[in-house]
Amino acid sequence: MTSEPDRTEDLAPLRGRLARLRELLERPLFSYHLLLGVSALLMALGLMMVLSASSIEALQTRESAFALFGRQLISMALGLMLMWICSRLPVRFFRQAGYPLMALAALGLVLVFFIGDEELGAQRWIYIGELTVQPSEPAKFALVLWGADLLARKARNGTIEWRNLFIPLMPGTALMAVLVMLGSDLGTTIVLMAIFLSLLWVVGAPLKLFGGILAVATLATIVMITTEGYRSDRIEGWLNPWGNADGTGYQAVQGQIAMGSGGWFGLGLGSSRQKWSWLPHAESDFIFAILGEELGLMGTLVVIALFGLLGYAGLRVATRVRDPFVRLASAAAVAWIAGQALVNIGAVIGVLPITGIPLPLVSYGGSALLPTLSALGMLLSFAKHEPGAREALAARGPGPAARALSWLGLGALGPTRRPRPRKTTSLTTRAKGPIW
C-alpha cells in the first residue's frame, strides 16, 4: 500500500526539472540566446577544425601552416561584424533588401561565366587578387529575403491563393537555379530548391504541388546527369565507391576511412592521419570527416545536435512572431542552413552524392561564411520581436558597449524609452487557417 506514494515521491524531482525546463523555454529571449550560443559554439569548433585540417596542406603549399586559418579568422571577424549589424536592423530593411540582392546575385552568376575561373569541372568562382567570390552563396540569402517579402505582400489581407505563387516566385527561383546549374553547382541548386519548397510549405501549398515540383526536379536532375560525363561518373563513384577507390570514388573512400578511424571518441584534436594529403578538400567539403576522425562519433553527434538546436531556435522564432514576412524568412533561413548541413554530412557519410558544398559555420571559406552569418544576424533581429522580448531588452538596460562609452565620456546612459506596440498581421491560407 505504500508503493504508490513512494512512486509519486520518486517522480517529484523529474516533474520539478520539467517545470524548470518549461519555464526556461517560455522566457522571452530564449530563442535569441540559443541562436547566439549555438552559432558561437559552431564557429569556435569550425576555427579549430580548419586549423587542424588545413595546416599540413598550408605548410606544403604556403609559407605558414596558419595561412588558411588566418584567412578564415579574418572572414569570421568580418562575418561577425555583419551578424552584429544585421541583428540591429529593423524588419523593414530586410524586406527592402531582397530585391537589390536578387539583382546583384543574378548579375554575379552571369559574370562568373565571363570572368570566372573553372576548377574541377565547375565554374563558380571569381578571383579578385587574393579575394575569392562565389556568387551562388549570397544568392541563397537573396532568395530567402525576396521570396519571403513577395509572399508576405500577397498575404497582406490575411489570405493567400496558392495559385498566385507561380508568378513571379517560381520563374525567379528557376532563373537562379538554372544560372547556378550552368556553373555545375548541383549542391547549391538543391539548397535553392529547399528554400523554395520551405516557402511554399509555410503558406500552405497543397501536397500535389510539391509532388509535381519534385517530379520535374528529379527529371531535370536525371537529364543533367546523363548529359554530363563527370556527373554520371560521380553517381557511379557514389553507388560503388570501393569499386572505384582509385578513381571517382577516391574522395568518398578516404572520407569513410577517416570517419571509421575515429571510433567513439576520436584520435584526438590535431591527430588526423587523412589530412596528410590523403583526403582532398579536407578543410572545406570534407571537414566533417576530419572532425569524425579526430573527435569520434561523439563529436559528430554533438555537431549534428548543434545544427538541430539551431534549426529549432529559428523555427521557434517563426512560430512566436506574428509578422508573415518574419515567419517566411525564418523558415526559409532554417531550410537553407539545416538543409545545407544535411547535404554536406550526407555526402561525407556516403548516403548522398558528393556535391561540393561546405558545412555551414564549420568549413573553410569566406564566401559561404559571410552570407550565413548575415542570415543568423537577421534571425537574431527577428528574435527581438517575440512576445515580451522588447520589454526584456528594455529591462536589461544598456549593454557593455554602451556602458564602456559612458565611462569614457563618449556617450550618455539616458532613460530607456518604452517600445511602442506594433501592429502585426497573421498569414493564413485559403482553406487551412493559420500557417502554424
C-alpha positions in Angstrom: 0.0 0.0 0.0 3.0 2.3 0.4 4.3 1.8 -3.1 2.1 4.4 -4.7 3.1 7.3 -2.5 6.8 6.3 -2.9 6.4 6.2 -6.7 4.8 9.7 -6.6 7.7 11.0 -4.5 10.2 9.4 -7.0 8.6 11.4 -9.8 8.6 14.7 -7.9 12.2 15.6 -8.9 11.5 14.8 -12.5 8.4 17.0 -12.5 10.4 19.8 -10.9 13.0 19.6 -13.7 10.4 19.6 -16.4 8.7 22.6 -14.8 12.0 24.5 -14.8 12.7 23.5 -18.4 9.2 24.7 -19.4 9.9 28.0 -17.6 13.2 28.4 -19.4 11.6 27.8 -22.8 9.0 30.4 -22.1 11.5 33.1 -21.4 11.2 36.0 -24.0 14.8 36.0 -25.1 15.4 32.2 -25.1 15.4 32.0 -28.9 17.9 34.9 -29.1 20.3 33.4 -26.6 20.0 29.9 -28.1 20.8 31.2 -31.6 23.7 33.2 -30.3 25.2 30.4 -28.2 24.8 27.6 -30.8 26.3 29.9 -33.5 29.3 30.7 -31.3 29.9 27.0 -30.5 29.8 26.0 -34.2 32.1 28.9 -35.2 34.6 28.1 -32.4 34.6 24.4 -33.4 34.9 25.4 -37.1 38.0 27.5 -36.4 39.7 24.6 -34.5 38.9 22.1 -37.3 40.0 24.5 -40.1 43.3 24.9 -38.3 43.7 21.2 -37.9 42.5 20.1 -41.3 44.4 22.8 -43.3 47.7 23.0 -41.5 49.5 20.2 -43.4 48.5 21.4 -46.9 49.1 25.0 -46.0 52.6 24.1 -44.8 53.3 22.3 -48.0 52.0 24.9 -50.4 52.3 28.2 -48.5 54.7 29.9 -46.1 52.9 29.1 -42.9 50.8 26.3 -41.5 48.4 29.0 -40.2 47.8 30.6 -43.7 44.3 29.2 -44.3 43.4 29.5 -40.6 44.4 33.2 -40.7 42.2 33.9 -43.7 39.3 32.1 -42.1 39.8 34.1 -38.9 39.6 37.3 -41.0 36.5 36.1 -42.7 34.9 35.2 -39.4 35.7 38.7 -38.0 34.0 40.3 -41.0 31.1 37.9 -40.7 30.6 38.7 -37.0 30.5 42.4 -37.8 27.8 41.7 -40.4 26.0 39.5 -38.0 26.0 42.2 -35.3 24.8 44.9 -37.8 22.0 42.6 -39.1 20.9 41.8 -35.6 20.2 45.5 -35.0 18.4 46.2 -38.3 14.6 46.5 -38.4 12.4 44.1 -40.3 11.7 46.7 -42.9 15.3 46.7 -44.0 15.3 43.0 -44.8 12.0 43.3 -46.7 13.5 46.0 -48.9 16.9 44.4 -49.3 15.7 41.3 -51.1 15.1 42.9 -54.5 18.5 44.5 -54.9 20.2 41.4 -53.5 18.4 39.2 -56.1 19.6 41.6 -58.9 23.2 41.6 -57.6 23.2 37.8 -57.2 21.9 37.2 -60.7 24.5 39.7 -62.1 27.2 37.8 -60.3 26.0 34.4 -61.6 26.1 35.8 -65.1 29.5 37.4 -64.7 31.1 34.2 -63.5 30.7 32.8 -67.0 32.8 35.6 -68.4 35.4 36.4 -65.8 35.2 33.4 -63.5 37.7 30.6 -63.3 37.0 26.9 -63.7 38.2 24.4 -61.1 37.5 20.6 -61.0 34.9 20.9 -63.8 32.9 23.7 -62.2 32.9 27.4 -62.9 31.7 29.0 -59.7 34.4 31.4 -58.5 35.6 34.9 -59.4 39.1 35.8 -58.3 39.9 39.4 -57.4 43.5 39.4 -56.4 43.7 37.3 -53.2 39.9 37.6 -52.8 37.7 34.7 -53.9 34.0 35.4 -54.5 31.4 32.7 -55.2 28.2 34.4 -56.3 26.0 31.4 -55.7 26.4 31.8 -51.9 24.8 35.3 -51.5 22.1 34.1 -53.9 20.7 31.9 -51.1 20.2 34.8 -48.8 18.8 36.9 -51.6 16.2 34.2 -52.4 15.2 33.9 -48.7 14.5 37.7 -48.5 12.9 38.2 -51.9 10.7 35.1 -51.7 9.6 35.9 -48.2 8.7 39.5 -49.0 6.9 38.5 -52.2 4.6 36.1 -50.4 4.1 38.4 -47.4 2.9 41.1 -49.8 0.4 38.7 -51.4 -0.9 37.9 -48.0 -1.4 41.5 -47.0 -5.2 40.9 -46.5 -4.6 37.9 -44.3 -5.2 35.3 -47.0 -3.3 33.9 -49.9 -4.3 32.0 -53.0 -1.5 29.4 -53.6 -2.0 29.5 -57.4 -0.7 33.1 -57.2 2.7 31.7 -56.0 3.7 30.8 -59.5 4.3 34.4 -60.6 6.9 35.6 -60.1 8.3 33.3 -57.3 8.7 30.2 -59.5 10.2 31.9 -62.5 12.6 33.8 -60.2 13.7 30.7 -58.4 14.0 28.8 -61.7 16.2 31.5 -63.1 18.6 31.4 -60.2 18.7 27.6 -60.2 19.5 27.5 -63.9 22.3 30.0 -63.6 23.7 28.0 -60.7 23.4 24.7 -62.6 25.2 26.2 -65.6 28.1 26.6 -63.3 27.9 22.9 -62.5 26.9 23.5 -58.9 24.3 20.9 -58.1 24.7 21.2 -54.3 23.7 24.9 -54.3 20.8 24.2 -56.7 19.5 21.6 -54.1 19.7 24.3 -51.4 17.9 26.8 -53.5 15.1 24.3 -54.1 14.9 23.6 -50.3 14.4 27.4 -49.7 11.7 27.5 -52.4 9.9 24.4 -51.1 10.0 25.7 -47.5 8.3 29.0 -48.6 5.6 27.0 -50.3 5.2 24.8 -47.2 4.8 27.8 -44.9 2.0 29.3 -47.0 0.1 26.0 -47.1 0.5 24.9 -50.7 -1.1 21.6 -51.4 0.9 18.4 -51.4 0.2 17.7 -55.1 2.1 20.9 -55.9 5.1 19.5 -54.0 4.8 16.2 -55.9 4.8 18.0 -59.2 7.8 20.2 -58.4 9.8 17.2 -57.1 8.9 15.2 -60.2 10.1 18.0 -62.5 13.3 18.5 -60.4 14.1 14.8 -60.5 13.6 14.6 -64.2 15.8 17.6 -64.7 18.5 16.1 -62.5 18.5 12.8 -64.4 18.9 14.7 -67.7 21.8 16.8 -66.3 23.5 13.6 -65.0 23.2 11.7 -68.3 24.3 14.6 -70.5 27.5 15.4 -68.5 30.0 12.6 -68.2 31.6 13.8 -65.0 28.2 13.8 -63.2 27.5 10.2 -64.2 31.0 9.3 -63.0 30.2 10.9 -59.6 27.0 8.9 -59.3 28.9 5.7 -60.2 31.5 6.6 -57.6 28.8 7.3 -55.1 26.9 4.0 -55.7 30.1 1.9 -55.6 32.9 3.9 -54.1 35.1 1.0 -53.1 34.9 -0.4 -56.6 36.3 2.9 -57.9 38.6 3.6 -54.9 41.4 4.9 -57.2 39.1 6.9 -59.4 35.7 8.6 -59.0 35.2 7.0 -55.5 38.6 8.1 -54.1 37.4 11.1 -52.1 34.4 9.2 -50.7 36.5 6.2 -49.7 39.1 8.4 -48.0 36.3 10.2 -46.1 34.8 6.9 -44.9 38.2 5.8 -43.8 38.6 9.0 -41.8 35.1 8.5 -40.2 35.8 4.9 -39.4 39.2 5.6 -37.9 37.8 7.9 -35.2 35.9 5.3 -33.3 33.8 6.5 -30.4 35.9 9.4 -29.1 38.4 10.0 -32.0 42.1 10.1 -32.3 42.4 13.5 -30.6 42.3 17.0 -31.9 45.1 17.5 -34.5 45.8 13.8 -34.7 44.1 13.1 -38.1 46.0 10.9 -40.5 43.8 11.5 -43.5 44.7 15.2 -43.7 48.2 14.3 -44.6 47.4 14.6 -48.3 45.1 11.6 -48.4 41.7 13.3 -48.2 41.1 16.1 -50.9 39.4 19.3 -49.7 39.7 18.2 -46.0 39.3 21.8 -44.8 36.2 22.6 -46.8 33.8 20.0 -48.3 35.0 17.1 -46.1 35.8 18.8 -42.9 33.1 16.7 -41.2 35.2 13.6 -42.0 38.3 15.1 -40.2 36.0 16.1 -37.3 34.8 12.5 -37.1 38.4 11.1 -37.2 39.7 13.5 -34.5 36.6 13.8 -32.2 35.0 10.5 -33.0 31.3 9.5 -33.1 30.6 11.6 -30.1 32.0 14.7 -31.7 29.9 14.2 -34.9 26.8 13.7 -32.8 27.5 17.0 -30.9 27.7 18.8 -34.2 24.5 17.3 -35.5 22.8 18.2 -32.2 24.0 21.8 -32.5 22.6 22.1 -36.0 19.3 20.6 -34.7 19.2 23.3 -31.9 20.0 26.0 -34.5 17.0 24.8 -36.6 14.8 24.6 -33.5 15.7 28.2 -32.5 14.9 29.5 -36.0 11.6 27.7 -36.2 10.8 28.9 -32.7 11.2 32.5 -33.9 8.9 31.7 -36.8 6.2 30.3 -34.6 6.2 33.0 -32.0 6.3 36.2 -34.2 3.1 37.1 -36.0 4.6 39.1 -38.8 4.2 37.0 -42.0 7.5 38.1 -43.5 9.3 37.1 -40.4 7.7 33.7 -40.4 8.5 33.1 -44.0 12.1 34.4 -43.9 12.9 32.5 -40.6 11.6 29.2 -42.0 13.5 29.7 -45.3 16.7 30.5 -43.5 16.4 27.4 -41.4 15.8 25.3 -44.5 18.9 26.8 -46.1 21.3 26.3 -43.2 20.0 23.0 -41.9 19.4 21.7 -45.5 23.0 22.5 -46.5 24.4 20.9 -43.4 22.3 17.8 -44.2 23.6 17.6 -47.8 27.2 18.0 -46.7 27.0 15.5 -43.9 25.1 13.0 -46.1 27.8 13.3 -48.8 30.6 12.6 -46.2 28.9 9.5 -44.7 28.0 8.2 -48.2 24.2 8.4 -48.2 24.2 11.3 -50.8 26.4 12.0 -53.8 29.3 14.4 -53.3 28.1 17.9 -54.4 30.9 20.1 -53.1 29.0 22.4 -50.7 30.6 23.4 -47.3 29.3 22.6 -43.8 27.8 25.9 -42.6 29.9 27.8 -40.0 32.4 25.0 -39.8 34.0 24.6 -43.3 36.7 26.9 -44.6 35.6 29.6 -47.0 34.5 33.2 -46.5 32.1 33.3 -49.5 29.8 30.8 -47.6 30.5 32.1 -44.1 29.5 35.8 -44.7 26.0 35.2 -46.0 25.4 32.5 -43.4 26.3 34.9 -40.5 24.2 37.6 -42.1 21.2 35.3 -42.1 21.9 34.4 -38.4 22.1 38.1 -37.6 18.7 38.5 -39.3 17.2 35.7 -37.1 18.6 37.5 -34.0 16.9 40.6 -35.1 13.6 38.7 -35.6 14.0 37.1 -32.2 13.8 40.6 -30.6 10.2 40.7 -31.9 9.0 37.7 -29.9 6.3 38.4 -27.2 7.9 40.1 -24.3 11.4 40.4 -25.9 11.3 44.1 -26.2 10.3 44.5 -22.6 13.0 42.1 -21.5 15.7 44.0 -23.5 14.5 47.3 -22.1 14.6 46.0 -18.6 18.1 44.7 -19.1 19.4 48.2 -19.7 22.4 49.3 -21.9 24.9 46.7 -23.0 28.6 46.5 -22.3 29.5 48.7 -25.3 27.2 51.5 -24.2 28.5 51.3 -20.7 32.1 51.4 -21.9 31.3 54.5 -24.0 29.7 56.2 -21.0 32.7 55.5 -18.8 34.9 57.1 -21.5 32.7 60.1 -21.7 31.7 59.3 -25.3 28.0 58.6 -24.6 25.3 59.1 -22.0 23.1 56.5 -20.5 19.8 58.2 -20.7 16.4 56.8 -19.7 15.2 53.8 -21.7 12.2 54.5 -23.9 9.3 52.1 -23.6 8.7 50.5 -27.0 5.6 51.3 -28.8 3.2 48.4 -29.5 3.4 47.4 -33.1 0.6 46.2 -35.3 1.0 42.6 -36.6 -0.8 40.6 -39.1 -1.2 36.9 -39.4 -0.6 34.9 -42.6 -3.4 32.5 -43.4 -4.2 30.2 -46.3 -7.5 30.0 -48.2 -8.6 26.7 -46.6 -6.2 25.7 -43.9 -6.2 28.7 -41.5 -3.0 30.0 -39.9 0.2 28.7 -41.3 1.5 27.4 -37.9 
